[in-house]
Amino acid sequence: MAGTLGGLVVKPVDTLSEEQLCGVQGIYEGAFSPALRVPFSELVRPGPADQMLVAMDGKVPAGFAALRLLGSVEWSFVRFFAIAGERRSQGIGRQFWQLLHLSLRDAAWPTRVIFEVEDPAEAAGDEAERLIRERRLSFWTACGARLLPVFEYVLPDYTGSGVTEPMLLMAATPAAAPAVTSDRLGALVKAIYTDRYSMAPDDPLVTLALASIAT
């Protein structure tokens, strides 16, 4: 464990009881639509390139983060991050985010973190959804993450549901980390598609995203 903050403790998922694991699954299924979910058993299976960390408030799961190691570029990719619905808007998300970085450091994982967020502009016809997405962006910005200049990044159909969607990429890095230049960003975007989604480097989605990076 990396310590506590605001009463939260971060624990690896394989240290949880069956009851606590069911609580994490409930958070997962409540936060993500079926079209975006992979089998829960896949997320909780630890391995050299995957881990799930759970924010515990006492004996009760309050949130979780599932991560994939982008070994080719030494970054950590957040596959899923969620706070229990009844615990949102209480500062827990930001507390967990801070502890998550400490946990990555303690596990000798990269503390440079990248993740996808839904683009508010893609919900222009749904005002309620657009506002939700804008609030998420504001949350991540308040956590110290920043948008990356990749203008044609598309989430692939990784669940086989037929769903692809334009997304935004955000990153959070330690203050002393080197700047993400366009060359580094290109390697990072390619690593997401190849290391996270097991796609070929010359896949049209990869090519499109790389060509859209601002120089």
C-alpha atoms as an extended CHARMM CRD file, in Angstrom:
* protein
*
       215  EXT
         1         1  MET       CA              0.0000000000        0.0000000000        0.0000000000  PROA      1               0.0000000000
         2         2  ALA       CA              1.1730000000        3.5170000000       -0.7720000000  PROA      2               0.0000000000
         3         3  GLY       CA             -0.3990000000        5.1690000000        2.2740000000  PROA      3               0.0000000000
         4         4  THR       CA             -3.6810000000        6.8380000000        3.0820000000  PROA      4               0.0000000000
         5         5  LEU       CA             -5.3900000000       10.0630000000        2.1740000000  PROA      5               0.0000000000
         6         6  GLY       CA             -8.7420000000       11.3220000000        3.4010000000  PROA      6               0.0000000000
         7         7  GLY       CA             -9.4300000000        7.9190000000        4.9350000000  PROA      7               0.0000000000
         8         8  LEU       CA             -8.7550000000        6.0470000000        1.6940000000  PROA      8               0.0000000000
         9         9  VAL       CA             -6.3050000000        3.1760000000        1.3550000000  PROA      9               0.0000000000
        10        10  VAL       CA             -5.2660000000        1.7490000000       -2.0220000000  PROA      10              0.0000000000
        11        11  LYS       CA             -5.0300000000       -2.0260000000       -2.2500000000  PROA      11              0.0000000000
        12        12  PRO       CA             -4.2750000000       -4.4820000000       -5.0750000000  PROA      12              0.0000000000
        13        13  VAL       CA             -7.4270000000       -6.2510000000       -6.1820000000  PROA      13              0.0000000000
        14        14  ASP       CA             -6.0330000000       -9.7000000000       -5.3490000000  PROA      14              0.0000000000
        15        15  THR       CA             -5.9660000000       -8.8050000000       -1.6360000000  PROA      15              0.0000000000
        16        16  LEU       CA             -9.7340000000       -8.2600000000       -1.4670000000  PROA      16              0.0000000000
        17        17  SER       CA            -12.3510000000      -10.6290000000       -0.0830000000  PROA      17              0.0000000000
        18        18  GLU       CA            -15.0270000000      -12.1220000000       -2.3360000000  PROA      18              0.0000000000
        19        19  GLU       CA            -17.5760000000       -9.6810000000       -0.9240000000  PROA      19              0.0000000000
        20        20  GLN       CA            -15.3030000000       -6.7130000000       -1.5900000000  PROA      20              0.0000000000
        21        21  LEU       CA            -14.5990000000       -8.0010000000       -5.0970000000  PROA      21              0.0000000000
        22        22  CYS       CA            -18.3340000000       -8.0860000000       -5.7770000000  PROA      22              0.0000000000
        23        23  GLY       CA            -18.4670000000       -4.4610000000       -4.6610000000  PROA      23              0.0000000000
        24        24  VAL       CA            -15.7710000000       -3.5140000000       -7.1680000000  PROA      24              0.0000000000
        25        25  GLN       CA            -17.6330000000       -5.3380000000       -9.9230000000  PROA      25              0.0000000000
        26        26  GLY       CA            -20.7400000000       -3.3510000000       -9.0600000000  PROA      26              0.0000000000
        27        27  ILE       CA            -18.7950000000       -0.0900000000       -9.3910000000  PROA      27              0.0000000000
        28        28  TYR       CA            -17.4290000000       -1.2310000000      -12.7520000000  PROA      28              0.0000000000
        29        29  GLU       CA            -20.7820000000       -2.2550000000      -14.1810000000  PROA      29              0.0000000000
        30        30  GLY       CA            -22.4510000000        0.8800000000      -12.8800000000  PROA      30              0.0000000000
        31        31  ALA       CA            -19.8830000000        3.1920000000      -14.4500000000  PROA      31              0.0000000000
        32        32  PHE       CA            -19.4070000000        1.7010000000      -17.9280000000  PROA      32              0.0000000000
        33        33  SER       CA            -21.9110000000        0.6240000000      -20.5500000000  PROA      33              0.0000000000
        34        34  PRO       CA            -21.8700000000       -3.0100000000      -21.7480000000  PROA      34              0.0000000000
        35        35  ALA       CA            -20.4670000000       -1.8680000000      -25.1030000000  PROA      35              0.0000000000
        36        36  LEU       CA            -17.3300000000       -0.5800000000      -23.3630000000  PROA      36              0.0000000000
        37        37  ARG       CA            -16.8300000000       -3.3270000000      -20.7780000000  PROA      37              0.0000000000
        38        38  VAL       CA            -14.4870000000       -6.2710000000      -21.0260000000  PROA      38              0.0000000000
        39        39  PRO       CA            -15.1630000000       -9.3260000000      -18.8060000000  PROA      39              0.0000000000
        40        40  PHE       CA            -14.5630000000       -8.3940000000      -15.1790000000  PROA      40              0.0000000000
        41        41  SER       CA            -12.5020000000      -11.5470000000      -14.7400000000  PROA      41              0.0000000000
        42        42  GLU       CA            -10.0220000000      -10.1350000000      -17.2610000000  PROA      42              0.0000000000
        43        43  LEU       CA             -9.5310000000       -6.9730000000      -15.2240000000  PROA      43              0.0000000000
        44        44  VAL       CA             -8.9290000000       -8.7180000000      -11.9110000000  PROA      44              0.0000000000
        45        45  ARG       CA             -6.4060000000      -11.1850000000      -13.3270000000  PROA      45              0.0000000000
        46        46  PRO       CA             -3.0010000000       -9.7290000000      -12.3720000000  PROA      46              0.0000000000
        47        47  GLY       CA             -0.0610000000      -10.0260000000      -14.7250000000  PROA      47              0.0000000000
        48        48  PRO       CA              3.1980000000       -8.3210000000      -15.6460000000  PROA      48              0.0000000000
        49        49  ALA       CA              1.3850000000       -5.8140000000      -17.8800000000  PROA      49              0.0000000000
        50        50  ASP       CA             -1.9230000000       -5.4360000000      -16.0150000000  PROA      50              0.0000000000
        51        51  GLN       CA             -3.0180000000       -4.4600000000      -12.5560000000  PROA      51              0.0000000000
        52        52  MET       CA             -6.1300000000       -3.2450000000      -10.7690000000  PROA      52              0.0000000000
        53        53  LEU       CA             -5.8940000000       -0.9930000000       -7.7240000000  PROA      53              0.0000000000
        54        54  VAL       CA             -8.8830000000       -0.3990000000       -5.4640000000  PROA      54              0.0000000000
        55        55  ALA       CA             -9.6110000000        2.5970000000       -3.2440000000  PROA      55              0.0000000000
        56        56  MET       CA            -10.8810000000        1.2350000000        0.0560000000  PROA      56              0.0000000000
        57        57  ASP       CA            -12.7920000000        3.3310000000        2.5740000000  PROA      57              0.0000000000
        58        58  GLY       CA            -12.5300000000        1.0710000000        5.5860000000  PROA      58              0.0000000000
        59        59  LYS       CA            -13.6370000000       -2.3270000000        4.3320000000  PROA      59              0.0000000000
        60        60  VAL       CA            -15.7820000000       -0.9490000000        1.4990000000  PROA      60              0.0000000000
        61        61  PRO       CA            -14.5370000000       -0.3570000000       -2.0800000000  PROA      61              0.0000000000
        62        62  ALA       CA            -15.0030000000        3.2870000000       -3.0830000000  PROA      62              0.0000000000
        63        63  GLY       CA            -13.3980000000        3.1690000000       -6.5230000000  PROA      63              0.0000000000
        64        64  PHE       CA            -10.9310000000        1.3410000000       -8.7290000000  PROA      64              0.0000000000
        65        65  ALA       CA             -8.4280000000        1.8250000000      -11.5020000000  PROA      65              0.0000000000
        66        66  ALA       CA             -7.4540000000       -0.8370000000      -14.0550000000  PROA      66              0.0000000000
        67        67  LEU       CA             -4.1310000000       -0.1950000000      -15.7580000000  PROA      67              0.0000000000
        68        68  ARG       CA             -2.0760000000       -1.5700000000      -18.6280000000  PROA      68              0.0000000000
        69        69  LEU       CA              1.6820000000       -1.1680000000      -18.8440000000  PROA      69              0.0000000000
        70        70  LEU       CA              2.8400000000        0.4140000000      -22.1070000000  PROA      70              0.0000000000
        71        71  GLY       CA              6.2270000000       -1.2240000000      -21.8700000000  PROA      71              0.0000000000
        72        72  SER       CA              7.5870000000        0.0040000000      -25.1820000000  PROA      72              0.0000000000
        73        73  VAL       CA              7.4280000000        3.6370000000      -24.0230000000  PROA      73              0.0000000000
        74        74  GLU       CA              7.4110000000        3.2280000000      -20.2120000000  PROA      74              0.0000000000
        75        75  TRP       CA              4.0190000000        4.8030000000      -19.5530000000  PROA      75              0.0000000000
        76        76  SER       CA              0.9990000000        3.5280000000      -17.6480000000  PROA      76              0.0000000000
        77        77  PHE       CA             -2.3360000000        3.4920000000      -19.4640000000  PROA      77              0.0000000000
        78        78  VAL       CA             -5.5510000000        3.7800000000      -17.4450000000  PROA      78              0.0000000000
        79        79  ARG       CA             -8.0400000000        1.3690000000      -18.9760000000  PROA      79              0.0000000000
        80        80  PHE       CA            -10.8390000000        2.1020000000      -16.5120000000  PROA      80              0.0000000000
        81        81  PHE       CA            -11.1790000000        4.5160000000      -13.5860000000  PROA      81              0.0000000000
        82        82  ALA       CA            -14.3760000000        4.8500000000      -11.6000000000  PROA      82              0.0000000000
        83        83  ILE       CA            -15.7450000000        5.9470000000       -8.2580000000  PROA      83              0.0000000000
        84        84  ALA       CA            -18.8400000000        4.3650000000       -6.7270000000  PROA      84              0.0000000000
        85        85  GLY       CA            -21.8990000000        6.3020000000       -7.7970000000  PROA      85              0.0000000000
        86        86  GLU       CA            -22.9670000000        7.1700000000       -4.2700000000  PROA      86              0.0000000000
        87        87  ARG       CA            -19.4570000000        8.3970000000       -3.4240000000  PROA      87              0.0000000000
        88        88  ARG       CA            -18.9910000000       10.8710000000       -6.2770000000  PROA      88              0.0000000000
        89        89  SER       CA            -18.6780000000       14.6400000000       -5.7890000000  PROA      89              0.0000000000
        90        90  GLN       CA            -17.0850000000       14.0980000000       -2.3750000000  PROA      90              0.0000000000
        91        91  GLY       CA            -13.4420000000       14.5960000000       -3.3200000000  PROA      91              0.0000000000
        92        92  ILE       CA            -12.7500000000       10.8640000000       -3.3580000000  PROA      92              0.0000000000
        93        93  GLY       CA            -11.8180000000       10.7790000000       -7.0390000000  PROA      93              0.0000000000
        94        94  ARG       CA             -9.0440000000       13.3250000000       -6.6000000000  PROA      94              0.0000000000
        95        95  GLN       CA             -7.7840000000       11.6560000000       -3.4170000000  PROA      95              0.0000000000
        96        96  PHE       CA             -7.6810000000        8.2910000000       -5.1590000000  PROA      96              0.0000000000
        97        97  TRP       CA             -5.8750000000        9.7930000000       -8.1450000000  PROA      97              0.0000000000
        98        98  GLN       CA             -3.1250000000       11.1230000000       -5.8700000000  PROA      98              0.0000000000
        99        99  LEU       CA             -2.7620000000        7.7820000000       -4.1040000000  PROA      99              0.0000000000
       100       100  LEU       CA             -2.7750000000        5.9510000000       -7.4270000000  PROA      100             0.0000000000
       101       101  HSD       CA              0.4190000000        7.7030000000       -8.5110000000  PROA      101             0.0000000000
       102       102  LEU       CA              2.0980000000        6.7720000000       -5.2280000000  PROA      102             0.0000000000
       103       103  SER       CA              0.9830000000        3.1620000000       -5.6870000000  PROA      103             0.0000000000
       104       104  LEU       CA              2.4350000000        3.0620000000       -9.2020000000  PROA      104             0.0000000000
       105       105  ARG       CA              5.7470000000        4.3640000000       -7.8930000000  PROA      105             0.0000000000
       106       106  ASP       CA              5.8090000000        1.7730000000       -5.1160000000  PROA      106             0.0000000000
       107       107  ALA       CA              5.0610000000       -0.9930000000       -7.6400000000  PROA      107             0.0000000000
       108       108  ALA       CA              7.9060000000        0.2230000000       -9.8930000000  PROA      108             0.0000000000
       109       109  TRP       CA              5.4140000000        1.1030000000      -12.6260000000  PROA      109             0.0000000000
       110       110  PRO       CA              5.7570000000        4.2770000000      -14.7200000000  PROA      110             0.0000000000
       111       111  THR       CA              4.2340000000        7.3030000000      -13.0000000000  PROA      111             0.0000000000
       112       112  ARG       CA              3.6400000000        8.9410000000      -16.3760000000  PROA      112             0.0000000000
       113       113  VAL       CA             -0.0080000000        8.1630000000      -17.0240000000  PROA      113             0.0000000000
       114       114  ILE       CA             -2.1800000000        8.4810000000      -20.1200000000  PROA      114             0.0000000000
       115       115  PHE       CA             -5.8720000000        7.8060000000      -20.6550000000  PROA      115             0.0000000000
       116       116  GLU       CA             -8.8290000000        8.4030000000      -22.9650000000  PROA      116             0.0000000000
       117       117  VAL       CA            -11.7500000000       10.7150000000      -22.2840000000  PROA      117             0.0000000000
       118       118  GLU       CA            -14.9790000000       11.2140000000      -24.1670000000  PROA      118             0.0000000000
       119       119  ASP       CA            -15.0950000000       14.3450000000      -26.3030000000  PROA      119             0.0000000000
       120       120  PRO       CA            -17.9010000000       16.7820000000      -25.3840000000  PROA      120             0.0000000000
       121       121  ALA       CA            -18.0660000000       17.8600000000      -29.0230000000  PROA      121             0.0000000000
       122       122  GLU       CA            -19.1700000000       14.3400000000      -29.9880000000  PROA      122             0.0000000000
       123       123  ALA       CA            -22.2880000000       14.7840000000      -27.8220000000  PROA      123             0.0000000000
       124       124  ALA       CA            -23.4110000000       18.0460000000      -29.4010000000  PROA      124             0.0000000000
       125       125  GLY       CA            -26.9270000000       16.7120000000      -29.9200000000  PROA      125             0.0000000000
       126       126  ASP       CA            -27.3490000000       15.6570000000      -26.2900000000  PROA      126             0.0000000000
       127       127  GLU       CA            -27.0010000000       18.5870000000      -23.9060000000  PROA      127             0.0000000000
       128       128  ALA       CA            -27.0750000000       16.4780000000      -20.7460000000  PROA      128             0.0000000000
       129       129  GLU       CA            -24.3540000000       14.1460000000      -22.0240000000  PROA      129             0.0000000000
       130       130  ARG       CA            -22.2640000000       17.0840000000      -23.2350000000  PROA      130             0.0000000000
       131       131  LEU       CA            -22.3420000000       18.6210000000      -19.7550000000  PROA      131             0.0000000000
       132       132  ILE       CA            -21.3470000000       15.3050000000      -18.1580000000  PROA      132             0.0000000000
       133       133  ARG       CA            -18.3640000000       15.0610000000      -20.4860000000  PROA      133             0.0000000000
       134       134  GLU       CA            -17.3490000000       18.6400000000      -19.8040000000  PROA      134             0.0000000000
       135       135  ARG       CA            -17.4610000000       17.9740000000      -16.0700000000  PROA      135             0.0000000000
       136       136  ARG       CA            -15.2000000000       14.9710000000      -16.5470000000  PROA      136             0.0000000000
       137       137  LEU       CA            -12.7060000000       17.0820000000      -18.4480000000  PROA      137             0.0000000000
       138       138  SER       CA            -12.7980000000       19.6730000000      -15.6830000000  PROA      138             0.0000000000
       139       139  PHE       CA            -12.2110000000       16.9410000000      -13.0940000000  PROA      139             0.0000000000
       140       140  TRP       CA             -9.1520000000       15.5970000000      -14.8820000000  PROA      140             0.0000000000
       141       141  THR       CA             -7.7780000000       19.0710000000      -15.4590000000  PROA      141             0.0000000000
       142       142  ALA       CA             -8.1670000000       19.7810000000      -11.7370000000  PROA      142             0.0000000000
       143       143  CYS       CA             -6.2330000000       16.5570000000      -11.0850000000  PROA      143             0.0000000000
       144       144  GLY       CA             -3.3130000000       17.9420000000      -13.0950000000  PROA      144             0.0000000000
       145       145  ALA       CA             -3.8870000000       16.1130000000      -16.3670000000  PROA      145             0.0000000000
       146       146  ARG       CA             -3.6750000000       17.9140000000      -19.6930000000  PROA      146             0.0000000000
       147       147  LEU       CA             -5.0730000000       17.3460000000      -23.1460000000  PROA      147             0.0000000000
       148       148  LEU       CA             -2.6570000000       16.0380000000      -25.7540000000  PROA      148             0.0000000000
       149       149  PRO       CA             -2.6930000000       17.4510000000      -29.3120000000  PROA      149             0.0000000000
       150       150  VAL       CA             -3.9150000000       14.3090000000      -31.0820000000  PROA      150             0.0000000000
       151       151  PHE       CA             -6.9240000000       15.4150000000      -33.0860000000  PROA      151             0.0000000000
       152       152  GLU       CA             -8.0540000000       12.2010000000      -34.8050000000  PROA      152             0.0000000000
       153       153  TYR       CA             -7.6990000000        9.5920000000      -32.0900000000  PROA      153             0.0000000000
       154       154  VAL       CA            -10.4170000000        6.9470000000      -32.3790000000  PROA      154             0.0000000000
       155       155  LEU       CA            -11.2380000000        4.3000000000      -29.7920000000  PROA      155             0.0000000000
       156       156  PRO       CA            -11.1290000000        0.9430000000      -31.5860000000  PROA      156             0.0000000000
       157       157  ASP       CA            -13.7920000000       -1.7430000000      -31.3100000000  PROA      157             0.0000000000
       158       158  TYR       CA            -11.9360000000       -3.6100000000      -28.5630000000  PROA      158             0.0000000000
       159       159  THR       CA            -15.0230000000       -5.3850000000      -27.1810000000  PROA      159             0.0000000000
       160       160  GLY       CA            -16.3750000000       -6.6370000000      -30.5060000000  PROA      160             0.0000000000
       161       161  SER       CA            -19.5630000000       -4.6190000000      -30.0210000000  PROA      161             0.0000000000
       162       162  GLY       CA            -19.1330000000       -2.6450000000      -33.2270000000  PROA      162             0.0000000000
       163       163  VAL       CA            -18.5590000000        0.5800000000      -31.2950000000  PROA      163             0.0000000000
       164       164  THR       CA            -15.7850000000        2.9650000000      -32.3040000000  PROA      164             0.0000000000
       165       165  GLU       CA            -15.6960000000        6.5530000000      -31.1290000000  PROA      165             0.0000000000
       166       166  PRO       CA            -13.4770000000        9.6280000000      -31.4850000000  PROA      166             0.0000000000
       167       167  MET       CA            -11.8370000000       10.3160000000      -28.1300000000  PROA      167             0.0000000000
       168       168  LEU       CA             -9.4780000000       12.7810000000      -26.4930000000  PROA      168             0.0000000000
       169       169  LEU       CA             -6.1860000000       11.7800000000      -24.9150000000  PROA      169             0.0000000000
       170       170  MET       CA             -5.0340000000       13.2190000000      -21.6000000000  PROA      170             0.0000000000
       171       171  ALA       CA             -1.7860000000       12.7280000000      -19.7090000000  PROA      171             0.0000000000
       172       172  ALA       CA             -0.5210000000       13.3110000000      -16.2050000000  PROA      172             0.0000000000
       173       173  THR       CA              3.2230000000       13.3510000000      -15.6530000000  PROA      173             0.0000000000
       174       174  PRO       CA              5.5760000000       14.1410000000      -12.7670000000  PROA      174             0.0000000000
       175       175  ALA       CA              6.8850000000       17.6950000000      -12.7710000000  PROA      175             0.0000000000
       176       176  ALA       CA             10.4050000000       16.5240000000      -13.5900000000  PROA      176             0.0000000000
       177       177  ALA       CA              9.3520000000       14.3600000000      -16.5490000000  PROA      177             0.0000000000
       178       178  PRO       CA             10.5910000000       15.3930000000      -20.0010000000  PROA      178             0.0000000000
       179       179  ALA       CA              8.1730000000       17.2480000000      -22.2400000000  PROA      179             0.0000000000
       180       180  VAL       CA              6.0260000000       15.1650000000      -24.5750000000  PROA      180             0.0000000000
       181       181  THR       CA              7.3640000000       16.3570000000      -27.9370000000  PROA      181             0.0000000000
       182       182  SER       CA              5.5990000000       15.4400000000      -31.1710000000  PROA      182             0.0000000000
       183       183  ASP       CA              8.0500000000       12.5740000000      -31.7450000000  PROA      183             0.0000000000
       184       184  ARG       CA              7.5040000000       11.2060000000      -28.2390000000  PROA      184             0.0000000000
       185       185  LEU       CA              3.7670000000       11.6580000000      -28.5990000000  PROA      185             0.0000000000
       186       186  GLY       CA              3.7520000000        9.6750000000      -31.8230000000  PROA      186             0.0000000000
       187       187  ALA       CA              5.5090000000        6.7710000000      -30.1190000000  PROA      187             0.0000000000
       188       188  LEU       CA              3.0970000000        7.0140000000      -27.2020000000  PROA      188             0.0000000000
       189       189  VAL       CA             -0.0150000000        6.9540000000      -29.4000000000  PROA      189             0.0000000000
       190       190  LYS       CA              1.3700000000        4.0160000000      -31.3460000000  PROA      190             0.0000000000
       191       191  ALA       CA              2.0450000000        2.1820000000      -28.0730000000  PROA      191             0.0000000000
       192       192  ILE       CA             -1.5670000000        2.6160000000      -26.9740000000  PROA      192             0.0000000000
       193       193  TYR       CA             -2.8230000000        0.9770000000      -30.1300000000  PROA      193             0.0000000000
       194       194  THR       CA             -0.2000000000       -1.7830000000      -30.2160000000  PROA      194             0.0000000000
       195       195  ASP       CA              0.4740000000       -2.4840000000      -26.5080000000  PROA      195             0.0000000000
       196       196  ARG       CA             -3.0570000000       -1.8510000000      -25.2230000000  PROA      196             0.0000000000
       197       197  TYR       CA             -5.2460000000       -2.8870000000      -28.1510000000  PROA      197             0.0000000000
       198       198  SER       CA             -2.8810000000       -5.3300000000      -29.9410000000  PROA      198             0.0000000000
       199       199  MET       CA             -3.3720000000       -3.5500000000      -33.2530000000  PROA      199             0.0000000000
       200       200  ALA       CA             -0.9350000000       -3.5170000000      -36.1580000000  PROA      200             0.0000000000
       201       201  PRO       CA              1.2160000000       -0.3620000000      -36.4410000000  PROA      201             0.0000000000
       202       202  ASP       CA             -0.1030000000        0.2380000000      -39.9560000000  PROA      202             0.0000000000
       203       203  ASP       CA             -3.7890000000       -0.0900000000      -39.0410000000  PROA      203             0.0000000000
       204       204  PRO       CA             -5.8040000000        2.7930000000      -40.5570000000  PROA      204             0.0000000000
       205       205  LEU       CA             -6.8090000000        4.0590000000      -37.0940000000  PROA      205             0.0000000000
       206       206  VAL       CA             -3.1670000000        4.2160000000      -36.0500000000  PROA      206             0.0000000000
       207       207  THR       CA             -2.1890000000        6.0060000000      -39.2470000000  PROA      207             0.0000000000
       208       208  LEU       CA             -5.0380000000        8.5000000000      -38.8530000000  PROA      208             0.0000000000
       209       209  ALA       CA             -4.1440000000        9.3170000000      -35.2490000000  PROA      209             0.0000000000
       210       210  LEU       CA             -0.4300000000        9.7140000000      -35.9510000000  PROA      210             0.0000000000
       211       211  ALA       CA             -1.0920000000       12.0010000000      -38.9030000000  PROA      211             0.0000000000
       212       212  SER       CA             -3.2570000000       14.2510000000      -36.7150000000  PROA      212             0.0000000000
       213       213  ILE       CA             -0.6130000000       15.0350000000      -34.0940000000  PROA      213             0.0000000000
       214       214  ALA       CA              0.1150000000       18.7470000000      -33.9330000000  PROA      214             0.0000000000
       215       215  THR       CA              3.7410000000       19.5890000000      -34.6360000000  PROA      215             0.0000000000
